[in-house]
Amino acid sequence: VFALARLLFPPPEELGGETVADARSYMRPEVEREVLFRAAERSVQLLSAEYGLRYAEAALRYHAESYDDATRLRLHEIAHQAAFLADDPYAMSRHFRAIRSRGDKYTVNSARQLWVSYAYGKSRLVGAIRVGIKALQELGVPVTFEPDEMALQSDAQYLRNAGSFRMLKKLQRLPPTSDRVAILKVTLCTRILAPVITTRPVLFPTILRTILDVSLRWGATPDTGIAFVYWALLAGNVNGGDRKLYRLGVMAEVFATRVQADITRTTILTATRVLTTHWGVDARTVIRECRELFDQSLIVGNAEWACHAGHAYCVDRFFGGYGLRDLFQSMQNTRDIIRSLGYNRAVRALSKHQQAVECLMGLASNPLELTGTVDHERSEIEAYEREGDYIALYGMYFLRAMLALYADRPEKAYADARTAVFAQSAPKALLDYTVTVFIWGMSSWRQGVVPDGASALRKLRRWAREVPVNQEHRYLMVRAEALRYRGRQRAAARVYRRGIACAIDRGYIHEAALGSERLGDLLSERGAQVEADQALYQAYSLYLRWGAAPAAGRVRKRLGWPELTSTGQPVLAEQQFVSRIVSAHGRDIVLRLALSELGRLSAADESFLVARVGETGFHYRHLPASEAEGTVTRIDAGSIPVAVTELIEEDTERVAIRSLPDGSHAAVLTGRSEGEVSVTVVLLNRPEREHFSELFAARAQSVLLLAVTALGVRHLAETRRERIGDLDAARAALASGRKNQEQLLGVLETALLLVDGDQSVLVANPAAETYLADAHGVERRLLPEIADIVRTHADTARHRADQTEFEHRWNDRVLRILLVPARPNLVISIDDITRTRMRERELERQRRQLIVSDRMSSLGMLAASTAHEVGNPNHILQLNLQSLMLMLEQIADAPSDAAEALERARTLATQIHEASSRIEEVIRSIKDFGRGGREDTRELADPDTIAATAVRFSRILVHQFTDHFRHESDGSLPQVSVIPGLIEQALINLIKNACEALPDRMRRIEVRTRYDRDTDEVVFAVCDQGSGMAASGTDGREVATPFATTKADSGGTGLGLTIVQAIVDRHSGAFRYTTTDEFATVAEIRVPAGP
């Protein structure tokens, strides 16, 4: 068909002397009509816009009257689509007018989809939205460009109530719809979602609700899954990205498996890769899948999402630390393909990233401005502001912040990053936003903006927990900056090293380089210049590997090296490494240093070194960072993998770059010297990592040659002094030991002293200076007041030949002093525990307050019991007073009966006195219970009395749960030394727990007191026939965890058993749970008997 169509209507450059009329004379009209129609239709399917438009317009020009109405309309649709692909708006308008005049409502609005895509591709975002809304209105969807506030709030509330996961599961259960109008409505909504997010986010809930309403009414359409991916983006913009977005994307991909159309399937898969997948999967896996989807989308004709996939593939590689030089060319190739598809907005979006790459490589005039051979910053910002493209504006500020960060300009990085983070349409679900927050956090702490730095750290901490493979190293580096700002330099250095190792292991060499540079600055500030140079050298090598020449040059200046005249010349190892190699003692140390340096320089996943010095062989392995960072281990020859052994046995010329059968990359370095020394090093990288560059190989070779030369010279020297001892090595070890000892003693907060018999100080660490008197001459002595107390206890320590520990108050401080005899001297350790004692007193105060609060809570619980205890005697008082009044009246009326009446009156008065005494006793008991928990003094008390009081106060409460409640005692129990109110409180808490465990009123609760002669303890036991709590013998501490409760919905705090345990601990007792055949739970409080 194509051959015949090309013969009929060849391209102008192929006509030659033959005209179209001459070519058409070879074919019958009916065949020509069919050939042109089929060729035009198939050309559009294959994205061949030029041929599709030519053949469709030729068919309409020469055979319009021969086609029926449906075929003619179809030809206008094909020409309209081909004109869109050819980026010819005039041809699009011409054929759209024909479609509108001949087609029905469905056909016209189906053609409007291309106008939405065309306007969006040209960055005419508002126009795209207006065209899409107009099409939806003609299809009967009640949506407007300027909805009222009430409608917007209603749509947003609908989405919040619907729930993305519930709605997604509901739609997945529905059968797919075959209604073409419903499918068109959903497709139009998905087409305008991207411009809506960019410039009119207020319409986002309305469009999403339209998709859901149509899908619920007619069934799921092929594009329904895309709506849920955008819903994830909406959720991310509201709450920030998290793993929920990844799960939502995975569930949305179910729609991709249910559709037959390849275009829809690639659309859903690409949308999830761009918006959600990186919240649960390694970003490098997403990069690989984006590349595959880019190719698949081009094959099936999904031009729009092919552009998105290509853009994501390039940008994610940029954020992932891939080599800038290769990335620049890859971006250029991808831009050319996207431009041929007519999506200029995607071209512009990728252009600013490519310009950032050019700036980082040092090829632009200003490394801080996105202006160069690809893009112009100022005109692009003005255009984005004019078009209302807020997402693109966000990208410009974010990239400027990234350039400033890697140019060591934190003030500019902070300003641009903060603008990006708080931008109107910051895409918080995208991978770009996580990098923005990382830059914001790094620059905020460097600028001392603590609130912003803390906010960024919180976001990164949450992301690091949810997606550690992509975000952990960023969180660690920002955390290190925070620690550094707060003055915790030692901790900051440790966290820097963890972040750097994590970044290298996962391939983010650019962020590892940044962290190494910051670590070098920190170590330099601390005066650790050797370690600082090592960190800066690692930063320099990583920057070079990434391709950031200006950053590498900046670090090179800090190292004090001369500037390179040509980037292609090999670079000698830095002076520090030279000095370490030259001063190293022993061949083993030289080889370990060389392999460690090469591993650090290359950031290789794994490396091996095989050396032969004279007749001795050496084999080493540099472990990857995931096992033990920076560790070089000596191994057996048999432990080296076969593939590595084959590389070592090759007769290579100094440097060789190889690829292994499993896809891994290898660099083989070889060095030999005249001193019978040969060394071969193999550096390995995983398949997803980049090849080793030639520049790196030359630099690594210089390191190896230096090590080989040092080994050769050392080997020649060692053969001449075999009988000379290792005095120098011993001296070095001694000096190192002394230095380590000084460092160890210097960081200790505990004062350590070694004194002789007359208390002259022989050795003291810096912390001991507080307790030393001013030196007079050479001799140092303890302060007089400290010396006196030490002298008092020193004789005891020497006599017992054992350590002695005591506390001493000195100048408002509390000191814990430990004396350890070391004949003839004495070792003294002094700790200032003033703060510890203050914390203990504060904890004791809080514990008492907690017990008193719980006691007041128990009083409220016992209100009903109190009313009952007072109510009965009060009722007796009222009745007896009435009877007494009647008797007095009788005496007045009948004096003759006065004697008998007076006798009855005395009886009533006695009863009134008894009732009044009972009320007084109840009130006194309540007061005593309320005051309980405040006193500290113990007293000898009867266990049965304590238990009876707790039972009396709990009776009314218990009768709400059971009809069977009693107190049993063995009788004749020994007294216990306790605070009675606290034990009562503990029993009431256990009785209350027992009540809440009963399933019905027929189960019973018993309070028992007994004496355990075996342990000499009095046991208070609360037994219930409830649901049970723990296995027999369970320690009460296991269930007394604070705030652990199963009754949170009914007001439980989880502190009841905690308070019980605290009371028992205060009495040196024990609290445990057991189970018997009779009772499901037996809670026992054991208190030592006697005073």
Residue pairs with C-beta under 8 A, 6 or more apart in sequence:
1 35
1 38
1 39
1 42
2 39
2 42
2 43
2 51
4 27
4 31
4 35
4 39
5 35
5 36
5 39
5 51
5 55
7 23
7 26
8 20
8 23
8 24
8 27
8 32
8 35
8 36
8 58
9 20
9 23
9 36
9 54
9 55
9 58
10 23
24 32
24 62
27 35
29 63
29 66
30 66
32 62
32 63
33 59
33 63
33 66
33 67
36 55
36 56
36 58
36 59
36 63
37 59
37 67
37 71
37 74
37 75
39 51
39 55
40 51
40 52
40 55
40 56
40 59
40 75
40 78
40 79
40 82
41 52
41 74
41 78
43 49
43 51
43 52
43 55
43 82
44 52
44 78
44 81
44 82
44 85
44 301
45 301
46 301
47 85
47 298
47 301
47 303
47 341
49 82
49 83
49 84
49 85
49 86
49 87
49 342
50 82
50 86
52 78
52 79
52 81
52 82
52 85
53 79
53 82
53 83
53 86
53 88
53 91
56 75
56 76
56 78
56 79
56 82
57 79
57 91
59 67
59 75
60 72
60 75
60 76
60 79
64 72
67 75
69 102
72 102
73 99
73 102
73 103
73 107
76 95
76 98
76 99
76 102
77 95
77 99
77 107
77 110
77 111
79 91
79 95
80 91
80 92
80 95
80 96
80 99
80 111
80 114
81 114
82 91
83 89
83 90
83 91
83 92
83 94
83 95
84 92
84 114
84 117
84 118
84 342
85 303
85 341
85 342
86 342
87 342
89 118
92 114
92 115
92 118
96 111
96 115
99 107
99 108
99 111
100 108
100 111
103 111
105 138
105 139
106 139
106 180
106 181
106 184
108 138
109 135
109 138
109 139
109 184
109 188
110 184
112 131
112 132
112 134
112 135
112 188
113 135
113 184
113 187
113 188
113 191
115 128
115 131
116 128
116 131
116 132
116 135
116 188
116 191
116 192
116 195
117 128
117 191
117 304
118 342
119 125
119 127
119 128
119 131
119 195
120 128
120 191
120 194
120 195
120 345
121 304
121 342
121 343
121 344
121 345
121 346
122 344
122 345
123 344
123 345
123 348
123 383
123 387
123 389
123 392
124 387
125 195
125 198
125 199
125 200
125 387
125 388
125 389
126 195
126 199
126 200
126 388
128 191
128 192
128 195
129 145
129 192
129 195
129 196
129 199
129 200
129 203
130 145
132 188
132 189
132 191
132 192
132 195
133 143
133 144
133 145
133 192
135 188
136 143
136 185
136 188
136 189
136 210
137 143
137 144
139 181
139 184
139 185
139 188
141 185
141 210
141 214
143 203
143 206
143 207
143 210
145 200
145 203
147 203
147 206
151 206
152 202
152 205
152 206
155 205
155 206
155 208
155 209
156 205
158 205
158 209
159 205
159 208
159 209
159 231
159 234
162 212
164 228
164 231
164 232
164 235
164 248
165 247
165 248
165 251
167 212
167 228
168 228
168 248
168 251
168 252
169 251
170 216
171 212
171 215
171 216
171 220
171 224
172 220
172 251
172 254
172 255
174 215
174 216
174 219
174 220
175 219
175 220
176 219
176 220
176 221
176 222
176 258
176 259
177 183
177 215
177 218
177 219
177 220
177 221
178 219
179 218
179 219
182 214
182 215
182 217
182 218
182 219
182 221
183 221
183 222
183 223
185 210
185 214
186 211
186 214
186 215
186 221
186 223
186 224
186 227
187 221
187 223
189 207
189 208
189 210
189 211
189 214
189 223
189 227
190 211
190 223
190 226
190 227
190 230
192 207
193 204
193 207
193 208
193 226
193 227
193 230
196 203
196 204
196 207
197 204
197 230
197 233
197 391
197 425
197 427
198 388
198 389
198 390
198 391
198 392
198 425
199 387
199 388
199 389
199 390
199 425
201 237
201 424
201 425
204 230
204 234
205 234
208 227
208 230
208 231
208 234
211 223
211 224
211 227
212 227
214 221
215 221
215 224
215 227
220 255
220 258
222 255
222 259
222 261
222 264
223 264
223 267
224 255
225 252
225 253
225 254
225 255
225 256
225 268
226 252
226 267
226 268
226 271
228 248
228 249
228 251
228 252
228 255
229 248
229 249
229 252
229 268
229 271
229 272
229 275
229 276
230 271
230 275
231 248
232 245
232 248
232 249
232 252
232 275
232 276
232 429
233 275
233 427
233 429
233 430
235 244
235 245
235 248
235 429
236 242
236 245
236 275
236 427
236 428
236 429
236 430
237 425
237 426
237 427
237 428
237 429
240 428
240 459
240 462
241 279
241 428
241 429
241 430
241 433
241 434
241 463
242 279
242 462
242 463
242 466
243 279
243 280
243 466
243 467
245 275
245 276
245 279
245 429
246 276
246 277
246 278
246 279
246 280
246 281
246 467
247 280
248 276
249 272
249 275
249 276
249 277
249 279
250 272
250 276
250 280
252 268
252 271
252 272
252 276
253 268
253 269
253 272
255 268
256 264
256 265
256 268
256 269
257 265
259 265
262 296
262 300
262 302
263 297
263 300
263 301
263 302
266 293
266 296
266 297
266 300
266 302
266 305
266 306
266 309
267 302
267 304
267 305
269 289
269 293
270 290
270 293
270 297
270 305
270 308
270 309
270 312
271 305
271 308
273 286
273 289
273 290
273 293
273 309
273 312
274 290
274 308
274 309
274 312
274 430
275 429
275 430
276 429
277 286
277 289
278 286
278 316
278 431
278 467
278 470
279 429
279 466
279 467
280 466
280 467
281 469
282 469
282 470
282 506
283 316
283 319
283 320
283 431
283 469
283 470
284 320
284 506
284 507
284 688
286 312
286 316
287 313
287 316
287 317
287 320
288 688
290 309
290 310
290 312
290 313
290 316
291 309
291 313
293 305
293 306
293 309
294 306
294 309
294 310
294 313
294 334
297 303
297 305
297 306
297 309
298 306
298 337
303 341
303 342
303 343
304 343
306 337
306 338
306 341
307 338
307 341
307 343
307 346
308 346
310 334
310 337
310 338
310 346
310 350
311 334
311 338
311 346
311 349
311 350
313 334
314 327
314 330
314 331
314 334
314 350
314 353
314 354
315 350
315 353
315 431
315 432
316 431
317 327
317 330
318 327
318 353
318 356
318 357
319 431
319 432
319 435
320 507
320 508
321 503
321 507
321 508
321 509
321 510
321 511
321 512
321 546
322 690
323 545
323 546
323 547
323 690
323 693
324 357
324 360
324 361
324 546
324 547
324 548
325 361
325 547
326 690
327 357
328 354
328 357
328 358
328 361
331 350
331 353
331 354
331 357
332 354
334 350
335 347
335 350
335 351
335 354
338 346
338 347
338 350
339 347
345 389
348 380
348 392
349 392
349 395
351 374
351 375
352 370
352 375
352 380
352 392
352 395
352 396
352 399
353 395
353 399
354 374
354 375
355 364
355 370
355 371
355 372
355 373
355 374
355 375
355 377
355 399
356 370
356 399
356 402
356 403
358 364
358 372
358 373
358 374
359 366
359 367
359 368
359 369
359 370
359 372
359 403
360 367
360 403
360 406
360 547
360 548
360 550
360 551
361 547
361 548
361 549
362 548
362 549
362 550
362 553
363 372
363 373
364 371
364 372
364 373
365 371
365 372
367 403
367 407
367 550
368 400
368 403
368 404
368 407
368 409
368 412
369 377
369 400
369 403
370 376
370 377
370 380
370 396
370 399
370 400
370 403
371 377
371 378
377 396
377 400
380 392
380 396
381 393
381 396
384 390
384 392
384 393
384 396
385 393
390 423
390 424
390 425
391 425
391 427
393 423
394 420
394 423
394 425
394 426
394 427
394 432
395 432
397 416
397 417
397 419
397 420
397 423
398 416
398 417
398 420
398 432
398 435
398 436
398 439
400 412
400 416
401 412
401 413
401 414
401 415
401 416
401 417
401 420
401 436
401 439
401 440
401 443
402 413
402 435
402 439
404 410
404 412
404 413
404 416
404 443
405 413
405 417
405 439
405 442
405 443
405 514
406 510
406 514
406 548
406 551
407 550
407 551
407 554
408 517
408 551
408 554
410 442
410 443
410 446
410 447
411 443
411 447
413 439
413 442
413 443
414 440
414 443
414 444
414 446
414 447
414 449
414 452
417 436
417 439
417 440
417 443
418 440
418 444
418 452
420 426
420 436
420 440
421 433
421 436
421 437
421 440
426 433
426 436
427 433
431 470
434 460
434 463
434 470
434 471
434 474
435 474
437 456
437 459
437 460
438 456
438 460
438 474
438 477
438 478
438 511
440 452
440 456
441 452
441 453
441 456
441 457
441 460
441 474
441 478
441 481
442 477
442 478
442 481
442 514
444 450
444 452
444 453
444 456
445 453
445 478
445 481
445 482
445 484
445 485
446 481
446 485
448 485
450 485
453 478
453 481
453 482
453 485
454 482
456 478
457 475
457 478
457 479
457 482
460 471
460 474
460 475
460 478
460 479
461 475
461 479
463 470
463 471
463 474
463 475
464 471
464 472
464 474
464 475
464 476
469 506
470 506
472 499
472 502
473 499
473 500
473 502
473 503
473 506
473 508
473 511
473 512
473 515
474 499
474 511
475 499
476 495
476 496
476 498
476 499
476 502
477 495
477 496
477 499
477 500
477 503
477 511
477 514
477 515
477 518
479 495
479 499
480 492
480 493
480 495
480 496
480 499
480 515
480 518
480 519
481 492
481 518
483 489
483 491
483 492
483 495
484 492
484 522
489 522
489 525
489 526
492 522
493 519
493 522
493 523
493 526
496 515
496 518
496 519
496 522
497 519
497 629
499 515
500 512
500 515
500 516
500 519
500 538
501 625
501 629
501 630
502 625
503 509
503 511
503 512
503 515
504 512
504 542
504 603
504 625
505 605
505 624
505 625
505 626
507 688
507 689
509 542
509 545
509 546
509 603
510 542
510 543
510 546
510 548
512 538
512 542
512 603
513 538
513 539
513 542
513 543
513 546
513 548
513 551
514 539
516 535
516 536
516 538
516 539
516 542
517 535
517 536
517 539
517 551
517 555
519 535
520 532
520 533
520 534
520 535
520 536
520 539
520 555
520 558
521 532
522 532
523 529
523 531
523 532
523 535
524 532
530 576
533 559
533 574
533 575
533 576
534 576
534 600
536 555
536 558
536 559
537 559
537 574
537 576
537 577
537 600
537 601
538 600
538 601
539 555
540 552
540 555
540 556
540 559
541 600
541 601
541 602
541 603
541 696
541 699
542 603
543 549
543 551
543 552
543 555
544 552
544 695
544 696
544 699
545 602
545 603
545 690
545 693
545 696
549 567
553 563
553 564
556 563
556 564
557 563
559 574
560 575
561 574
564 571
567 695
568 695
569 698
570 698
570 699
570 701
570 702
571 698
571 699
571 702
572 702
572 706
573 597
573 702
573 703
573 706
577 593
577 597
577 703
577 706
578 706
580 593
581 590
581 593
581 594
581 706
581 707
581 710
582 710
584 590
584 593
584 710
585 726
585 728
585 729
585 732
586 729
587 611
587 613
587 616
587 618
587 711
587 714
587 715
588 618
588 634
590 707
590 710
590 711
590 714
591 609
591 611
591 618
591 620
591 679
591 707
591 711
592 620
592 632
593 707
594 609
594 679
594 681
594 703
594 704
594 706
594 707
595 607
595 609
595 620
595 622
595 632
595 681
596 622
596 630
596 632
597 703
598 604
598 607
598 609
598 622
598 669
598 681
598 683
598 700
598 703
598 704
599 607
599 622
599 630
599 632
599 683
600 630
601 696
601 699
601 700
601 703
602 667
602 683
602 692
602 696
602 700
604 622
604 667
604 683
604 684
604 685
605 624
605 684
605 685
605 686
605 689
606 621
606 622
606 623
606 624
606 684
607 621
607 622
607 681
607 682
607 683
607 684
608 619
608 620
608 621
608 622
608 640
608 644
608 648
608 681
608 682
608 684
609 618
609 619
609 620
609 621
609 622
609 679
609 680
609 681
610 617
610 618
610 619
610 637
610 640
610 648
610 679
610 680
611 617
611 618
611 619
611 620
611 677
611 678
611 679
611 680
611 711
612 618
612 676
612 677
612 678
613 676
613 677
613 711
613 715
614 676
614 677
614 715
617 637
618 634
619 634
619 635
619 636
619 637
619 639
619 640
620 632
620 633
620 634
620 635
621 632
621 633
621 635
621 639
621 640
622 631
622 632
623 631
623 632
623 633
640 648
643 660
643 661
643 662
644 666
644 682
644 684
647 656
647 658
647 666
647 668
647 682
648 668
648 680
648 682
650 656
650 668
652 668
652 670
653 670
654 669
654 670
654 671
654 701
655 667
655 668
655 669
655 670
655 697
655 698
655 700
655 701
656 667
656 668
657 665
657 666
657 667
657 668
657 691
657 692
657 694
657 697
658 665
658 666
658 667
658 668
659 665
659 666
659 691
660 666
660 684
662 687
663 687
664 684
664 685
664 686
664 687
665 684
665 685
665 687
665 689
665 690
665 691
665 692
666 682
666 683
666 684
666 685
666 692
667 682
667 683
667 692
667 696
667 697
667 700
668 680
668 681
668 682
669 680
669 681
669 682
669 683
669 697
669 700
669 701
669 704
670 678
670 679
670 680
670 681
670 704
671 678
671 679
671 680
671 701
671 704
671 705
671 707
671 708
672 678
672 679
672 708
673 708
673 709
673 711
673 712
674 712
675 711
675 712
675 713
675 714
675 715
675 716
676 712
676 715
677 708
677 711
677 712
677 715
678 708
679 704
679 707
679 708
679 711
681 700
681 704
683 692
683 700
685 691
685 692
745 752
745 765
745 766
746 765
746 766
748 765
748 767
749 767
749 831
749 832
750 767
750 829
750 830
750 831
751 764
751 765
751 767
751 768
751 770
751 771
751 828
751 829
751 830
751 831
752 763
752 764
752 765
752 767
752 768
752 827
752 828
752 829
753 761
753 763
753 764
753 765
753 768
753 771
753 782
753 827
753 828
753 829
753 830
754 761
754 762
754 763
754 764
754 822
754 825
754 826
754 827
754 828
755 761
755 762
755 782
755 790
755 825
755 826
755 828
756 762
756 824
756 825
756 826
757 824
757 825
759 781
759 782
759 787
759 790
759 791
760 779
760 780
760 781
761 768
761 772
761 779
761 780
761 781
761 782
762 825
764 772
764 780
768 830
771 782
771 783
771 786
771 830
772 780
772 781
772 782
772 783
773 780
773 781
773 782
773 783
773 784
781 787
782 790
785 810
786 810
786 830
789 808
789 817
790 817
790 819
790 828
793 804
793 806
793 817
793 819
794 819
794 826
796 804
797 803
797 804
797 819
797 820
797 821
797 826
798 821
798 823
798 826
801 821
802 821
803 818
803 819
803 820
803 821
804 818
804 819
805 816
805 817
805 818
805 819
806 816
806 817
807 814
807 815
807 816
807 817
807 833
808 814
808 815
808 817
809 815
812 834
813 832
813 834
814 832
814 833
814 834
814 836
814 837
815 830
815 831
815 832
815 833
816 830
816 831
816 833
817 828
817 829
817 830
817 831
818 828
818 829
818 830
818 831
819 826
819 827
819 828
820 826
820 827
820 828
820 829
821 827
847 1062
848 933
848 934
850 1055
850 1059
850 1062
851 933
851 982
851 985
851 1059
851 1062
851 1063
852 933
852 934
854 933
854 985
854 989
854 1055
854 1056
854 1059
855 929
855 930
855 932
855 933
855 981
855 985
856 930
858 929
858 953
858 985
858 988
858 989
858 992
859 926
859 929
859 930
861 957
861 988
861 992
862 929
862 953
862 954
862 956
862 957
862 988
864 956
864 957
865 952
865 953
865 954
865 955
865 956
865 957
866 922
866 926
867 956
868 955
868 956
869 918
869 922
869 952
870 919
870 922
870 923
872 918
873 914
873 915
873 916
873 918
873 919
873 922
874 915
874 919
876 911
876 912
876 915
877 912
877 915
877 916
877 919
880 908
880 909
880 911
880 912
880 915
881 912
883 904
883 908
884 905
884 908
884 909
884 912
887 901
887 904
887 905
887 908
888 905
890 897
890 901
891 897
891 898
891 901
891 902
925 949
925 952
925 953
928 981
929 949
929 953
929 981
929 984
929 985
931 981
932 979
932 980
932 981
932 982
932 984
932 985
933 979
933 981
933 982
933 985
935 979
935 981
936 979
937 979
938 977
938 978
938 979
939 977
939 978
939 979
939 980
940 975
940 976
940 977
940 1091
941 975
941 976
941 977
941 978
941 980
941 983
942 973
942 975
943 969
943 973
943 975
943 976
943 1009
943 1018
943 1020
943 1087
944 969
944 971
944 973
944 1009
945 980
946 978
946 980
946 983
946 984
946 987
946 1020
947 967
947 969
947 987
947 1007
947 1009
947 1020
948 967
949 980
949 984
950 983
950 984
950 987
950 988
950 991
950 1007
951 965
951 967
951 991
951 1007
953 984
953 988
954 987
954 988
954 991
954 992
955 965
957 991
957 992
957 995
958 965
958 991
958 995
958 1005
959 965
960 995
961 995
961 996
961 998
961 1001
961 1005
962 995
962 998
962 1001
962 1002
962 1003
962 1004
962 1005
963 1001
963 1002
964 1002
964 1003
964 1004
964 1005
965 1004
965 1005
965 1006
966 1004
966 1006
966 1007
967 1006
967 1007
967 1008
967 1009
968 1006
968 1007
968 1008
968 1009
969 1008
969 1009
969 1010
970 1009
970 1010
970 1011
973 1009
973 1010
973 1011
973 1018
974 1011
974 1018
974 1089
974 1090
975 1089
975 1090
975 1091
976 1018
976 1087
976 1088
976 1089
976 1090
977 1088
977 1090
977 1091
978 1067
978 1087
979 1066
979 1067
982 1063
982 1066
982 1067
983 1020
983 1063
983 1067
983 1085
983 1087
985 1059
985 1063
986 1020
986 1059
986 1060
986 1063
986 1064
986 1085
987 1007
987 1020
987 1022
987 1085
989 1056
989 1057
989 1059
989 1060
990 1022
990 1060
990 1083
990 1085
991 1005
991 1007
991 1022
992 1056
993 1056
993 1057
993 1083
994 1005
994 1022
994 1023
994 1024
994 1026
994 1081
994 1083
995 1005
995 1024
996 1047
997 1024
997 1026
997 1027
997 1028
997 1029
997 1080
997 1081
998 1005
998 1024
998 1025
998 1026
999 1026
999 1027
1003 1024
1003 1025
1003 1026
1004 1024
1004 1025
1005 1022
1005 1023
1005 1024
1005 1025
1006 1021
1006 1022
1006 1023
1006 1024
1006 1079
1007 1020
1007 1021
1007 1022
1007 1023
1008 1019
1008 1020
1008 1021
1008 1023
1009 1018
1009 1019
1009 1020
1009 1021
1010 1018
1010 1019
1010 1021
1011 1017
1011 1018
1011 1019
1011 1089
1012 1018
1012 1019
1012 1086
1015 1086
1016 1088
1016 1089
1016 1090
1017 1069
1017 1070
1017 1086
1017 1087
1017 1088
1017 1089
1018 1086
1018 1087
1018 1088
1018 1089
1019 1084
1019 1085
1019 1086
1020 1084
1020 1085
1020 1086
1020 1087
1021 1082
1021 1083
1021 1084
1021 1085
1022 1082
1022 1083
1023 1076
1023 1078
1023 1079
1023 1081
1023 1082
1023 1083
1024 1079
1024 1080
1024 1081
1025 1078
1025 1079
1025 1080
1026 1080
1026 1081
1027 1080
1028 1075
1028 1080
1028 1081
1029 1039
1029 1073
1029 1080
1029 1081
1030 1038
1030 1039
1030 1073
1030 1075
1030 1081
1031 1075
1032 1073
1032 1074
1032 1075
1033 1072
1033 1073
1033 1074
1034 1072
1034 1073
1034 1074
1035 1071
1035 1072
1036 1057
1036 1060
1036 1061
1036 1064
1036 1070
1036 1071
1036 1072
1036 1073
1036 1083
1037 1061
1037 1071
1039 1057
1039 1073
1040 1057
1040 1058
1040 1060
1040 1061
1040 1071
1041 1054
1041 1058
1042 1054
1042 1055
1042 1058
1043 1053
1043 1054
1043 1055
1044 1054
1045 1052
1045 1053
1045 1054
1046 1052
1048 1054
1060 1071
1060 1085
1061 1071
1064 1070
1064 1071
1064 1085
1064 1086
1064 1087
1067 1087
1067 1088
1068 1088
1069 1085
1069 1086
1069 1087
1069 1088
1070 1084
1070 1085
1070 1086
1071 1083
1071 1084
1071 1085
1071 1086
1072 1084
1072 1086
1073 1081
1073 1082
1073 1083
1073 1084
1074 1082
1074 1084
1075 1081
1075 1082
1076 1082
